[in-house]
């Protein structure tokens, strides 16, 4: 996150305010603090949580679901399955997080006194059906749970029991794809029901309706969709899945997801759906959403300290991994530890390759269009094999891996899997490298970037083994709801990673 100050009086801030695959943002305010939660799908730990004091600078403070009793993702959990959209709220002095595990126990409710955790074990919600659950309290303390579709039911948030009948609140704009991501707000004299519709691709948009009670009836806003970039050439596309929040000065703002397609036409996005911020004005009791720009005028209040980004280089000196590190479906202490070799992350292989859903993997999201990722890995023990991956899912990944005396680059693109290049190397630890750079020219035939993979000789000289088209690691090609993750993996015996360095490059 960088504040590009044009001048002290007129700084601009860059959007997305949270770059990288952090979709389906839900935001809440508690006094002078703001907290935001995102979807996490097949990754463990799940539901990344951020903190801000100014809605602009967001620092990840943890992951709400960081133990198996909270997040059970079976080995056969599909990529882009698992944890779908959360809603995060502050009520009665507690934080409430409601979310759907589409590959496990359905809708679940968690509470915490500190959003940094620990969060409770789940309260199961067997009577809540559908994804994108929202939770809101009426003035009399009644709790309403609203889900995609848009259905609503009364909920006891302490027991998870529902009561009454599920009522259909609104079906969104005529002919639009199913309304999703409902959020209910009591603002002034009205209850507002905010939804996403059109699907999370290029047709995505945000619509709203209002009524005099939390159960409706709801009157659609005449200006719906109040936000959409469908049919435009705006650099941010797929805008939708929003949440409203009041700024420190009482003004209103919206967080939402969007993507940055690159390359030729139709454009391919590789960092997933990212979290954006946009101002909102109220006119005649309806929200009017301001211009979403990637370099937007800073909000009219003093900006807090810049976000604390993940450490560029991790030497794995700490007993626990920092919150930006994510694994696939689970993280078993016997397979992923910094205790076996102090100052090193030891990964013990479960699967035999990145094609396996159960591969031992620890990675962090790509958050910059251009970046260089390096890691020092030692597989010299026994028949070890492991390496550095650029992953979208089991069917779309590039990797540079090493085993006794050899380094090779593998590419998996859908049904195709091949070793693109290999090179003998002396036995012993080796620095593996992956870096992304904008494609040299942009026309209808070029993807957004090239992904270079290789290793470093002992004197640091980079030996590029392959330069591959980044479009095949994009969501437009692979489908799904996530974005690229750079990760370390073990695919035979064990691999020891002494450090991991993620260097943003000017693009
Ligand atoms: C999310 C829903 C959606 O739950 O995608 O396309 C799901 N719309 O709002 C995953 O992000």
Boltz pocket constraint, residues with backbone or C-beta under 6 A from the ligand:
constraints:
  - pocket:
      binder: B
      contacts: [[A, 23], [A, 24], [A, 39], [A, 84], [A, 85], [A, 131], [A, 132], [A, 180], [A, 181], [A, 196], [A, 199], [A, 200], [A, 201], [A, 241], [A, 481]]
      max_distance: 6.0
